[in-house]
């Protein structure tokens, strides 16, 4: 007797909801699930390579921190609850407000360890849909309440400060309840998500259909798709998949002036692309509520490769030739000599790796295609003096690629500053920009009695140029906030003088807004202000981000 074939599993009905994500810990990166153990190599660096006397900054009990009192009255709470359709959607408890104090830069976390008081949002509102977001904005506009959109809380540039500006109160608009796969076009390979969907949630939902978005920034485990769009995020696989703004097909945006629905066809000549005004807008114009992105089938095969170059300059030349020839690894990274050495020490390999290390991954539907691109990459690299180092360094990088922010917290525990900044420029200016920023950081931190380790890598490449991502490690001084503020200001001045961008993928926030005039000109700033006046006439949306105040437009540092 012939058995009947097993019927196919039914396609899940949309919208699909993901498993709930955990909030990040108030004074640390992450939710506590990732191992925060400090490798022996990190302690070796702290003891033998860093000069100065490290001053540990211990964590504190959040109950010992006094939050600013909520300024929302009963009428505000009732109106917000009605807009978000339920009293549970508005929370003024200290336990919830402390989770929305701002972002996760090193200064953010230092303040949470050191300060007895903290400015908190007056309440946290959690709408579930576009219509609820729009209703919340209407209430806030009518009642004089500022709104800070909040996705995963991963900003490292002051983009999430609970700043009321000229208004009497400020709420954090937490979009986590919007997480969902709202629509899926498997013919056109387009997926629409609620903006509060995190990176892992998006991949979980897409995996049910054999698809992937492929956007993996270092903030991937916690950041949201709306946040990726609002900050023009660049994932670590940007060479293969593209920056997030390249993946966006359509956006739905709730603004105080009404709803924007942007993006119909894969390309259009119908005037300027208004999506570009929203991408990178950081909540200054409105709230991204839905994002439609290009997706693709999960790759069936991944190959890995690693090479060491005699120096960073030869490695950069190889990356330029590879990119301009149109050869596309999925991931492509080049560490300078200092970063290569430190990573070797961190891994316990004191003498194994010298020069400048490049790692790459190669994804494809069949192994032969991945091997072909790896072979083309190897041929270019060898012509520039590279030595193949097998697969292990690339696999090791992939295993630990989301761990660095967690280690930063552990380093703070033993008195070590670890912070990053980034920029980008054209290939012809790359070496000069790298040297200028390195010198500025070393001089600024040296003036405070420390001798830092300044590391750099290229993680994003384009035919015309590349990004430079700097990591600074130094002994914490007795005034760590001023220590880093001086160093960041010096680096920002060096970037501006050398013609680099104020930010390649960390966004503007408050930290980089003083460099915006140099970036787009005074007229460009007025264009942005004109857009804000149209979409947010009262100015309630994320006061203080993106655009410099008029009195500070001529400055070039934070």
N, C-alpha and C positions, 0 to 999 in steps of 0.2 A: 504494500500500500504506500503510495507516494504522499509524503507529508506536504502540507501547504507551506508556501514560503512565508517567512516571518514578515508581517507588515511593517513598513517603515515607521519610525517614531514620528509622531505628529510634530509639525513645526510649531515652536512656541508662539503663542499669541502676543502681539505687541499691544501696549508697551511691555517690555520685560524689565523687571526690577532686579538689581544686583543684591548680593549680600551686603549688609550694612558695613561701612568702614569705621575704624576706630579713630577717635580724635587724637591729635598729637598731644604729648605731654606739655604742660604750660611753659616749662623752662628748659626743654630739651628738644632736639630734633627727633621726630619719630614718635611711635606709640608704645615703645618699650619692648617690641617683639624682636627687634634686630639686636644681635650681640654687640654690646658696647665695650667688651673687653679690649684693653689697650695692648697691642702686640709688643713683644719684648723689644723689637726694633725701634718702636716709638720712644720707649723709655731710654734706649741707648742714645738716640738723637738728643733727647732733652738733657741728658747728663753730660754728653761729650762734645756735641757740636754747637749747642746754643750758648752764647755768652750772656752773662747777666744773672741775676738771682731771681729764679721764677717765684712768683707770688700766687699760690693757688687761690682760686675763687670758688669756695664751696657752694653747693646748692642750699636752698633754704626751704622750709615748710611753707607752702602757699598760704596756710592759715595765718602766718605771721605778717603777711603783706596786706596793708590796708588799701582797698580799692576805693576809687572815687565813688561817692554816693550816686545812685541813679537819680536822674532829673526828670524821669518820665512820671507823669501824674496818672491818676486813675482813668481820666478821659483819654489820655494817650494810649494806655494799655488796652482799653476797650476798643478803641478805633483800630489799633494794629491787630488785635485778635480777630476782629471782624473781617479785616482785609485778608489776613492769612487763614481765615476760616477755622478758628479754634483757639482757645486760651493756651493750649499746649504749644502753640507756634510762637509765643512770645515769652521770653524768660529773662528775669532781672536778677537771678540768684548769682551770688559771687562765684559759685562753683562753675557756672557756665560762662559768666563774663570773663573770668580769668583765662579761659581758653581762647579768647578773642582779643587779647591785648595788642596784637599787631603781628609782625612777621617773625622770621627766624634767623636774622643776621647775627653775627657775633655780638655787635652792640646791643641788639634786642635781648639776647640771652644774658649778657653781662648785667644789664639793668635789672633783669628779673632776679639775679643772684645777689645784687648789691643794694637795691633800693628798698626802703621800708614802705613806700607808697607807690601806687601805679594808677595811671589814667586808664580807665576801662570804658568800654562802650556802656551806654546807659541801659541797653537791653539788647538781646539777641533775638532776631526774628527769623523764623524758618519757614518760608513759603514752599509750596509743593509744585507750583505750575507757573507758567508765564502770566496768566491772568492774576494770580495771587501776587506775584512780584509787582505787576503794574498797579494793583490796588494799594499795595504797601507804599509805593512811591507817591501815589496820589495823597495818601494820608500824611506822609512825611512832608510833602510840599505844602499842604494846607496847614500843618501844625508847626512848621518851622523846625524840622528835625533833619539833621544830616544823615546820609546813608553811606556806609562803607561795604561794598560787595565783598563777600568772604567765601573762597572756595576751599582750598586745602590749608591755607594759612602759611604758605611756604615762601612768601616774599622775603628777599634779602636786601631790598633797597628802600625800605620805609614805605611800601605801598599800601599797608593795611593799618596805619595808625588810626585809633579811634578819635579822630580830630573833628570836633564840632564846628571848627571855624567860627563864623559869626552867628551860628545858630545856638539855640538854647539846649540842645541835646543831640546825641548821635546814636544810631543803632547800627549794629553789625548785621548785615543781611546774609545769613548763612544759607548757602544754596544746596546743602547736602541732601535735602529731601527731594530735590529735583532729579536725583540720579536715576537714569532709566535709558534704555534703548527705545526710542519713540517710533522710529521708522527704519526700515531696511529695504533698499532697492538692490537686490542681488544681481540684477542684470547690469545696472549702471555702476555697481560697487560703491554705493553711497549709504552712509548710516547717519541717522539723526539722533543725537543724545541730548538729554537734559544737561545743562551746563555744569551742574554740580557733580556729575559723574567723574570719579577719580580715574587715574590711569589704569590701575589694576582692575577696577570695576568695568571699564570699557573693554579691556582685553578679555575679561571673564565672559561678558555678554557676547562679544564677537566670536569667541572660541566655540560657542555653541553652534555657530554657523560655519566653522572652518575658516574664519577670517581674522585679520589683525589690522590694527591701526599702525603699529610700528613706531610709535612716538615714545621714546624712552629717555627723557632728561634725568638728571640726577635726582630731581624732585618727584620722579614718576610715582613712587609708592604712596604719595600723599596729595599731590597737586591735582587740580580738576581740569577738565577739558575747557571750561569757560575761562579758567585762569591761563591755560596755555594760549588761548586766543587773545585774551586781554593783555598779555605780555609779549606776544610774538616769540614764544618759546622755540628753542632749537634742540631737538633731541639728539642723543648720542649717536643715533643712526641716521643723522641728517644727510650724509652723503648718499645713502641708498634710498631713503624714504622722503627726504626733503624736510625743510623747516615746517613748523606747524601751520604757519600762515599759507604755505603752499598746499597743505592738505585740506584747507577749509573750502567747501563748496558754497555753503549758505549759512547765514546767521539770522537769528531772531533776537531782537533787542527791545527791552522795555526801557523807555526814557520818560522823564517827567513830562515831556511834550507829546508822548504817544508812542506807538509801536513802529519799529523799523523791521521789515522783512526783506532781506538782501540776499541776492544770489538765486538765479533761475536756471540759467544754462551754463555749460562748462566754460563758455567764453562769450563775451558780449562787447559790442561797440556802442552801447547805449550810455554814452557819457562817461565821466569819471567813475571808477569803481568805489562805491560808498562803503563796501566792506573794509576797504583799507583805512577808513576813518575810525572804524571800530576796532580792528585788529591793532593791538598795542595801545588802546585808549585807557586801560587800567581803571575802568569804572568811573572815569571822569565825565562821561557823556550819558551813561545809562548802564543797564545791567544786561549782559549777554545771558539769555535764558535757554536758548537752544543752539546747538552747533551741528551742522551737517558736514561730514568729513569723507574724504576718499579713503576707502579701505581696500585691502587686497587679500588673496588667499594666504593662509599661513605657509611660509616657505617649508619645503620638505627637507631641505638640506642646508647645513651651515658649515663652511670651512673656515679655518683660522690660520693666521700667519703673524710672524713677528720678525723684526729685523733691527739690527743696531747700525747706526751711521757713525762715521768718525766724529761728527759734531752736528749741532742743530742746523747750521747753515746748509750743510749738504743734504740733510734730511728735508728741510723746507724746499730746497730746489727740486728734490725728487717728488715731493707732494705736488708742487706746482706743475711739473711736467705731466704727472699722472692725471691730474685734474683737467688740465687744458687739452689732454689727449682724449678726454671723454671716458676714461676707465673708471668704473664706479664700484669700489668696495662698498659694503653696507655701512660699516664703521671704519673710520680712518683717523688715527691719532698719532701725534708725534710729541714725545716728551723731550725737553732739553736735557743737557748733561746733569744739571743739578737735580731735576725731578727723577731722572733715571737712577741716579745714585741713591737718593733718599728712598725711593720705592724698593730698591734692592736691599737696603738696610732694613726697611720695614718688614720685608719678607725673609730676613735672616740670611741673605746672600751677599756678604760683604764684598766679595771680590768677583762675583760672577758677571756682573753687567757694567760695562762702561760705554761711554759715547752717548748717543741719543737714540732712545728706543722708540720704534714705531710698531703699533699693533693694528691689526685689521681683521674684520670678519667679512665673509662672503656668503650671502644667502641666495638660494636659487631653488627652482622647482625640481631640478635634477642635479646630481653630484657633478656631472661633466661640466655644466655651466659654471658652477661655483669654482671648480678647479681651473677652468679657463681664465676667469678673471684674476684668480690668485696667481696664476702663471704670468699673466700680463703685468701684474703689479710687481712681482719678483723681478722680472726682466728690467723694468724701469729702475727699481731700487738698486739692483746690483750695479747698473751703470753709474750710479752715484756713490759707489763705494760701500754699499750696505752688505752686511753679513746676515744670512738667514739664521733665525734662532728657534725655528720650530713653532709649534702651536702653543706650548705651555704658557708663555707670557700673555698671549691674547686671551686664553681661557681663564687665566688667573685674574686678569683685568675684568673680564665679564662677570666672574663670580663676586667680585668686590665692588662693582661699579656704583652701588647705591650706599656704600658704607661710610664714605668720607665724612659726611656731616655728623654721623654718630660718633666717630673718632674725635671730631672737633670738640664735642662735649666732654669726652674723657680727658683730652689734653688740657682743657680749661681746669679740670679737677686738680691737675698737678702743676698748674701755673704756667701753661704754655698757650700762647695766642696762635690760632690757626684760622686764617681768613682768606677770602678769594676776591678777585676782581677780574673783569674781562673787557676786551675791546676787539676791534677788527680794523684792518686796513688793507690796501692793495699790496700785491706781492713786492713791488719795487720799494715799498717803505717798511716792510715787515721787520727787517733786522734793526733798523734805526729806532723804530717804535719800541721793540723789545728791550733794546739797550737803555733807552731813555726812561722807561717805566721801572726797570730793574734798578737803575741808578737812583731814581727818585725815592723808591721804597727803602733802599739800603741807607740813604742819607737821612731820611726822616726818622727812621727807627733807630739809626745809629746815634742821632742827636739826643735820644732819650736813654742812651747807655746800653742799648742792646745791639747785638750783631745778628741780624735775621738771616734765615735761609729763604731765598726768593727762587721759586720754581716757576716754570712756564711750560705750557703745552699748546699745540694746535689741535682742536677737536672738530672744527668745521671749516671746510674748504670750498672755494668757488673758483671759477675760471679767472676772475680778476684779483682774488686775494684770499685772506684767511683770518680766522679769529686767533686771538692770543688770550689764554686763560692763565692768570697768575695765582699761585698759592704762596702765602707768606706764613712762615713759622718763626716765632720769636718768643723770648721769655716775657711773660706779662709783667708790667711794671705796677707801681702802686696806684697809678691812674690809667687803667687800661682803656677807658673810653677815649680820653684825650690822646693816648698813644696811637690808637688806630685812626682816630679822626685826622690827626696830623699826617699819617702815612697815606690815607685815602685821598686827602686833599692834594698832597704832593703828586701822587700818581695821576690824579685827574688833570692837574695842570700839565703834566708831562704828556698825557694822551692828547689833550687839546693842542698843545704846541706842535706835536708831531703829526697831527692830522688824522688821529684815530677817532673812531666813533665813541661817544660817551658810554654806550652800552651795546653789546652785540646780542645778548639774550637774557640778561637779568632784568631788563626793563628800566624805567626811569624812576618811578616812585617819587620820594622826596630827595633821595641821596644824589640823583643825577640831574635834577631839574635845572640847576644853575648852569649846566652845560648845554641846555637845549637851544639857547640863542645862537651859540657857535655852530651847533649842529644844523639848524634849519633857518636861521636868520630871524631878525625882528619881525619881518613881514610874515614869516611862517608861524611865529608865535601868535600873531594877531589872527591868522586863519584859524588856528586851534581855538582861540578864545571866541571867535565868531561862531564856530560849531557849538561850543559849550553854551553860549548865550541862546542859541536856537533850540538845542535839545534839552538843556537844563537851565531855563531862564532864571530860576531862583538860586542856582549854584549849590544845591543840596548834595550833589553826587561827589563823594570822596574828596572833600575839600583839601587842597594843598598838593595833590599829586600832578605829575606830568608837566605842568606849565610853571615857570618861575614867577614869583610875585614881581610886579613891575619894578620895584626898587632894587631888585637883585639881578636883573637881566644881564648886566654887564660882567658879572663874575664868572669864573671858569672852574671853581672848585666847590665842594660841598660847603 
